[in-house]
């Protein structure tokens, strides 16, 4: 049998009408249809849809039954006296309609207004969800500036400081694992609302803390909020956005995250000299958390989750409010329905978590997509962004800036990454995800190679150590080393040894203020000696600044935000919540590994600073090769088209097969509804 595209479109059109037949539910007495914030109560004649949480998305909606035609007409109208572009009339047909199937007929003025309102709703939803990215960026960035005043206030030792940082990251990891279940059971919207409440509560607890334990409790809550939000917000944006705009809108989430880190640096600088300024640093996070909470009270659930929960009528209503044409609504609902069989919808309910994980891993397209998604999340952390940002202030000091200026400049360093993210938002829908990620990771590897080289040049170009036997300090003579001889040969090596400093060509014991024994330093021609206790003079320090800025820009173009975008769009709907949960947890565990090992790896006793950057460069090159072979392009594709990319050839079906199979499933569902209605 040959596939006729015309027949296929007719089947899909008829199936659409069958699938969205609401008359058995709307016509039955005393039956309520939950539309996630809207409720319709069946009465005699006209039924009124009452607004609960959708706010401006739906206005003055009426539902009128025509039992002979079996159709439902949804009218949306604003006050006529406004005589503005806010007026339009929309007809949607459900069930078998006698006679010719009509299309929605807008005049140009009304159509333009509907298009404008649909775009506005979609982008507004994306902006509110992207506030979560700002919160994550702010709360992960503010701790660097708040740690010093916290240390003074609570007399924190080094291990106690590490517990504060690690408690946030570890709780984010745990929350990202639990967040998948929350997303699947409750939906994207309630999950983000929960995250915003946890954010606000955590920052409020820290702001009012009087003892160390409450700081840890607040950081744990912030970590839970970050973990839940970081997997849900990108997914919410991706499911609300049109396929042609999904890349830009999800990339905006990463841009907001970077801006949150930048804003945190500014706030740290402003309150650094204020008494107990750390309270303001943490407390300000409650403001965007509250804004996100209020914003989501007026936003709908995503159509994809509603459909996966069996609420197809709700999915149609939401899609109709954020899509420009009826064809877009039909196309997306068709794709969603194809990806979900009626059996799966019933089987998912009541299934244990381990069973869902096992089913997901047995599903070949999801397993392949998860391999790509987790690889991206691992590479995002293992290409060393935390390492570069950690050394930002030191790099500026090496270039000749004083300590205070270096701290402020390190805060502004994130502007470079923001520039890269802006370029990513501009290019993601034209150049595509694959080319941007591969190009970004390649340039990141080159920048890390150059950054490591700049530190090595800084070492060998620093002042050499004199070999005169009269000025030898056994404590500062050498240090344990793994990849070099450990002998103190330069000023750079001297300052790597704790409790040692450099003066007039020798390395002796001392601190930042000067040597412990001034007689240990040889007197120069001027009759005095120059003490170096922090940073050696480096005429090539600008090399490090150049490669650091280059790194942050090229990282932002691809690896900064696109891993979040790709993970929000490559998983089939039936496994999306759980798969995104696992990939997000992978990101956080990678973050924890890098953050907890970097200081050890970069120490002179292991790989040295330049050696650690070269290691990250090597990992980045390996990542380029791996992703080149496993990562497909997903630009402009629907979620269901992406699923077919990850399917084996023998699993792929053509449009005709999909249409006929789907028509059969929908017909069976429709017959069940009709039997139930006739019984009533």
N, C-alpha and C positions, 0 to 999 in steps of 0.2 A: 504494500500500500504506500502510495506516494503522499508526501506532506504538502498540502496546499496552504500557503500562508494566509489566504483569505479565510479558508475554513477555520484555521487556527484562531484568528482574531475573533471570528463569530463565536467560537466555543468559549473563548475567554470572556467575551462580553456577556454571554448568557450565564456563564458561571458566576461572574461578578454579581449579577442580579440575584441569583439564587443564594449566593453566600451571604449577602447583606440583607436578606429578608428579615425584617424585624416585626412584621405584622403579628405573628403568633404571640410575641411578648407584649407588644404595645396594645393589642386589642383585647387581651385577656383582662378580666376584672381583677382589681386589687393586686396587680403585678407591678413590681418596681424594677426598672432596668438601671443598674448602677453604671454610670459613665464617668467614674473616677472624679468626682467633684460635681457632676450634674446628676440630678435624679428626675426621672419622668414618671409620673403617676397616672395610670390609666383611669379615665373618667368617661362619662357619656359625652360623645361629640369631640370637642377640642381638648387636647392635653397640653399643659404648659410645662416646658422645661425650665426648672428653677435653677438659678445660678447658686453655686456654693463657693468653689475655689477658682473657677476659670477667669474671673474678673472680666477684663475687656475682650477676651478671646471670643466670647459669644454674647450677643446682645439681643434682647427681645425675640427669643426663638420660640416658634410655635410649631407644633406637630399636628397635622390634620390627616385623618385616616380616610382613604377612599377604598372601601372594602371591595367594590366591584373590580377596580383596577389593581388592587393589592399594592398600592404605592404609598409612599410616605413623602410628603413635600415639606422640606425644611426651609423656612423663610427667615432671612436675617435682614433686618432693616433698622436703620437709625431714624431719628425724627426728620420728617420731610421738611419741616420749616428751616432746618439748617441749610438745606439746598447745597450741601457740600458734596465732595467726592466720596463721602462715607456711605452712600446708599447703593446697595446692590441687591439683586434678587437671585437666589440660587435654588435650583430644583435637583434633587437627587432621587432616583427611582430605585426602590427596593422590591424584590420579588418579581413575579411574572407580570409584566405590564401588557395589557391588551393593546394591540396595534403596534405602531412603529416605535422603536426605542429612540427617544429624543435626547439630544445633547444639551448641556447647559448653554444658554444663549445670552451672552452679555453684549451690550453695546460697547463701543470702544471706550467711552468714558468710564463706565462701570467696571469693565475688565481691567483698565489701567489702575483704578482704585483698588480693586481686589488684589492685583499683583503687588501693588505697593504695600498694602496691609499685610499680605502674606510674608513678604520679605522682612518687613519690620518685626513681625512676631517671631520669625525664625531667628533673626539676628539678635533680638532682645533676649531670647531664651539662651543663646550661645554666650552673650556677654554676662548674664547673671551666673551661668554655670562656670564661666572662666574666672569669676571672683574666687572660686575654690583654688585655682592655680596661684592667684596672688597670695591667698592665705598660706598655702603650702610653702611658697617661696619665702614669704615673710618669716614664718615660724622656724624654718630651717636656717635662715640667714641671720636672724636677730640674736641667736645664741652666741655667735662669735664676739660681738661687741658687748653683750651682757655678762659674759663670763668673768671678766676682770672685776667689775663691781660686785658681782655675786661672790666671788672669791674673798673679797675684803669684808663683805657684810657677814658671811657665815664662816669665815676662816677655813675655806675648803682646801683640802689636800689635793694632790694631782689625781689620785684614784677617785675621789668624790666628784671632781670635775668631769672625769671620764664617764662616771655613772649617769650624770645628767644628760650628756650627749647620747650615750648608747641607749638609755631608756627610751628616748624619743624614737630613734631609728628602729629598735627592736619592737616596740609597741606598734609602730607603723607597719612593720613586717607581719606581725600577728593579725592586725586589723585588716590588712589587704587579703589575707587568707579567709577571714570571716566575712569580708565584704561581699564576696561572690554569692554566698548564701543569702545575705540580706537583699542584694539586688534581685536575686531570682524570686525570693518570696514576697518582698514588699514592693519592688519596683525601683526605678532610678530616682524618681522624685522624693519619695519618703526617705530613701537612704541618704541623699544629699542633705535633706532637712535635719536628719539625725546627726550627720557630720558637722553641720554648722552649729548645732546646739553643743556638741562636744567641744568644738573649737572655742566657742565663747566661754564655756564653763572652765576649760583648762586654763585659758589666759587669765580669767578672773581669779582663779585659785592662786596662780603664781603671783599675780599683782598684789594680792593680800597676804602672801606667805610670811610667816614669822619663824618658821623652823625649816630645816633641810628636808624633812620628809614630805612637807606639802609642796616643795619645789619638784621633787620626784613625781609625786602624784599628778601635779599639773602637767609635767612633761609627758607622762604616760598618756594622759587624756589628749594632749595635743598630738602625740604620735598616733593615737587611734583615729583622731579626726583626719590627720594627713593621710593615713593609710586607706581609710574608707573613701575619702574624697578623691584621692589621686587615681583610683581605679574607676570611680563612678562618673565624675564630671566629663572626662574625654568621651566616655561611652554615651552619655546623655547628649552631648553636642553632636556626635557622629550620627546618632539615630534621629535627631531632629533635623539635621542639615540635609539639603538636597545633595545628591552625589557629586554634582558639578561644583559645589561650594564647600563640601565636607573638609577638604584639605585645608583651606584657608581658615575656616572657623575653628577646627580642632587645633591648628597651629597657634591660634590666638591664645589658647589655654597655656601653652608653653611660654608665650610672650608675657602673659600676665604673671606667670611664675617667676620669670627672670626679673620683671619689674618689681615684684614683691621682695626679691633678694636685694635689689638696688635700694628700694625704699627702706628696707631694714637697716642697711648700712648708713643711710642718711639719718635715720632716727637714732641709731647707736651713737653717731657723732654728735648730734644735738644734745642728747641727754647724758653724754659720757661724764661731764663735770657737774651734773646736777646731783644733789644728795638723794641717794636711793633712786637714781634715775632708771635703774633696771626695771622698777615697777611700771614706769610709763612705757618702757620698751615692750614689755609683754602685754600690758593692759590695752595698748592701742589695737592689738589683734582682735579684740572683741568687737570693734566697730565694723570691719568688713564681714565678720562672722554673722553679726546681727543683720546686716544688709542682705547677705545671701539667704538667710532664713526668711526674711520678709519677702524677698523676691520670689522664692520658690513657692510661697503660699499662693501666688497668682500665676504660676506656670503649670502646664499640663504634664501628665505622664507621657513618655515617648510612645509613638504608635507601635513600634516593634515590640516593646514589652507588653502593651495592652493586647496585641494580637497573640503573643505567646501565652498569655493568661486566658485566652479564649474570649476576650472582649473586643471582637471585631468591629462592632458598632462604634465603640469609643475610639478605636484606631482610625476609623473613617472620619469621625468628627474632628479629631486633632489634625489629621493630615489635610483635611479640607481647609483648615484655618492657616496652615503654613505652606501650602503649595499653590501655585498660580493657576493650574489648569486641572480639569477633571481627568485628563489623560495621565498626568503625573500621579494623581491619587490612585487611579486604577492600576497603573504600572507598579507602583511600590507595594500596594496591598497584594497584588498578584504575586510579586516576588516573595513577599513575606509568607503568603499562604503556601506557595510551592515549597518553601523551606521547612514548613511544619506540616506533618501529616496529622490527621485526627487521632491516630493511635498514640503518637508521641505526646500530644497535648494531655491525654488522659494518663499515660504511663508516668510522666514526669511528676505528677502530684502524688505525694506519699512515698516517693523513692528516696532511699537513704543517700547521704552525701557520697559515701564510698562507691555506691552503685553508679551514681552520676559520673564520678571521676572515671570509673572503669569503662562506662559507655562512651565517654568523651575520648579516652585514649584509644578505644577500639575503632572510633570513627576516623577513617583515614584522612579526610580533608582537614578536620580539626587538629589531628595529631601533627600533620605537616605544618599547618598554620601556627600551632603552638611552638614548634621548633624554631620557626622564623621569628615569632614574637619574642620568645625568651632570649634568643640570640641577640636581638636588637637591644633588649633591656640590659643584658650582661655587658655588651660592648659599650653601651652608654656610660656605664660606671667604670669599666676596665680600661677605657681610653683616657682616664685620669683627670676629669674635671675638678674633683675635690683636691687632688694634688696640686694642680695649677693655682686654684684659688687660695689654697693654704699658703703657698709661697709668694702670693701677690705682693704683700708688704715687703718681704725680704728682697724681691726682685727690684722694687723701687728704691730700696736702701742701697742695693748694689749699684744703682745708677746715679747715686750721689744725693738723693733726697734725704732729709732728716727723718727721724722716726715718726713724728706727728704727721708730717706731710705724707709719708708713705702709707700710714694707716688710712688717711682720708682718700688718697689716690686708689688704694686697694678697694675701697668702697665704691668708687666710681668706675672701677674696672669692669663691672658687670654691664656698663653701657656698651662695651664692645660686643658682648654676647647678645644684648638687646638689638644691636644693629644687625647682627647675623640672623636673629629671629625675624626681624622685619623683612629682610631679604627672603627668608624662607616662606613667610606668608605670601609675598608677592610672586614667588616662583613655583610654589608647590603644585598649582593647578596647570602650569604650562610646562615646566621641565619634568615634573613627575616626582614621585617619592623615591623610586629606585636610583635614579641618576643623582639626586641631591644627597641621598644617604651615602652612596659609594664615593662620590666626589668629596663630600664632607669628611668621611672617615679617612680617605687617602691623604687629604691636606692636613687633617689632625695628626696623622702619623708623621708627616714631614715636619710639622710645627713642633711636635714633641722631640723629634730627632734634633732639630735646631736648638730647642730649649735646653736639652741635655748638653749639647755641644757648647752653648753659651756658658753654662755653669763650669764645664771643664776648662774652657778658655779663661774664665774668671779665676780658676784655681791656679793655673800655671802662669798667669800674668800678674798674680799678686806677688808681693815682695818675697824674695827667697830667704830662707833661714841661714844665718851664718853658721859655720862649722867650727868656730873657735872653741877650744876646750875650756876656756875660762868662763864661758857663759852657757853651760849645759845644765838643764833642769831635767832630771830623770823622769819626773812625773809627766812632763810635756814633751818628752823625746819621741814617743810613739804611742800608738793606740791599736786595739784589736781591729783586724780588717779581714775581709773575706775575698775581695776581688782586687786588692792592691796591697802593697807591702806594709802600709800602716805607719811608715816613717814620716815624721813631721818635716816636710821639705819646703813648705810655703806658708805664708801668713794664713791662707785659707785653711790649711790643715791644722794650724795651731788653734784657730778659733773653733774648730770642730770638737776640741777636747774640753770637757767641762772643767772650769776653774783655771783656764789658761788664757793668756793674752800675748800680744805681740808688741815688742818695743825695740826699735833700732836694730832689727835683724835677728832678734832672738825670741824664743817662746818660753815664757816663764809663768809661774803661778800668779793669779790675780783675779779680779772681777771687773765689772764694767767701769768702776771709778779709777782703778789703777792697780799696779803690782802690789803683792803683799810685802815684798822686800824690794825697795827702790834700788838697793845696791846690786840687784841681779840684772838691772838694765844698763847696758853700756851708755856712756855719755857721748852725745854727738858733738859736732863741731860748734854748735850754738851753745854748748855748755849745759844742755838739758836733753831729755829724751821725750819722744812722742809715743804715747800709749794708745794702742788699738785694742778695744775690748769687745766690740760688736761686729763691725763690718770692715773688711779690708778694702783699700782703694782698688777700684777696678775700672780702667779706662775703656773697657769694652762692655760695660753694664747695659748699654742701650741695646745690645744684641738680645738680651733676655727680655727687655720690654717689648721689642719688636715681635719676637716669636710668641710671647704671651698674648699680646693683642691679636696676632694672627690666629693663634689657637682658638681664642674665645669667639672670634668672628666666624671662622669656618666651622667650629663646633655648633654654634647657633644656627647656621644655615641648614644643617642636616641632623646631626646627632643630638642636638639640644631638644628639639620638639617632635621630630618625625617618628621616633620610636613610639611615642604616646599615640600619635595619629594612626600609625599602621596597626597597632594593637587594638585600637578601637573599631577597626573596620574589617579585619581579615577573618574573624571567627563567625561560624554559622550561628544563627539566632538561638537555636536550641541549646547551644553550649557556650554562648557568649559570656554570660555573667561569670561562670566558673573559670573559663579560659583567661579572661582579662584579670580575674583575681590571681591566678597562678603567675601570669606574666608580671603583674605589678609586684607580687611578693618576690619574684626573682630580681626585680630592680632594687627593692629595698634590701634584700640579703646581699646583693652585690655592693650596694652602698655601704652596708655594715662591714663587709670584708675589707673594702678599700680604706674606709675611715679608720678601722681598728688596726690595720697593718702598715699603713703608709709611713708613719714615723719610724717604725722598726726597719722597714725595707730601705728607706732613704738615709738611714744612719750610716756613718763611715764603717761601722762594724759589719754591715751587710752589703748593700749595693751602692752606697753613696747617693747623693742627690742626683747627680747626672746619670748614674747608672739606673736609678729608678725611672727617670723619664725615658731613657732608652728602652727599658723593659715595657713601659706602656706603649711606646712607639711600635715595638715588635708585635705586641698584642693587637694593636690597631691594624697593622698590615695583615696579620692573620685573619682578623675580622673582615677586612675588605675581600680577601679571597673567598672566604666562606660564604659571605652574603652575596657575592657575585653569582654563585651557583645555586643558591637556595631561595633568594628573594625575588618575587615577581613584581611587575608594575601593577598598581591598583588605581591609578589616576582615573577619575571619572566613572568608575564602575560601581554598580550597586553591590550591597553586601552579598546578594545571592550570586551575582556574576563572579565575585571574588571567590566564593565557595567553590564554584565550578572550576576555577583555575587550579585549586588545590586538589581537586578530585582526580582519580586515575582515569585514563582514557576510556576504559571500559565502563566507568561509572557515569560518564557524560551522556546526556540525552539532548536531543534537539528540541526546538520549540514546539513542534507538533506533538512529540511524546509527552512533554511537560503539560501541554494544554489538555490533551485527552485524559491523562491521568488525573489532573487536577479537577477537570470537569466531573469525572466519575466520583471523586471523593466529595466534592461539593454537593453533587446531586444526592449522594447518600445522606449527607448531613441535613440537606434541605428536606428530604423525605422524612427523616426522623422528627424534624421540627413540625412538619405538616401533620404527622400522626399524633404528636403530642397536642397540637392545637385542636385537631378534630375530636380527640378524646375529651378535651375541656369543653 
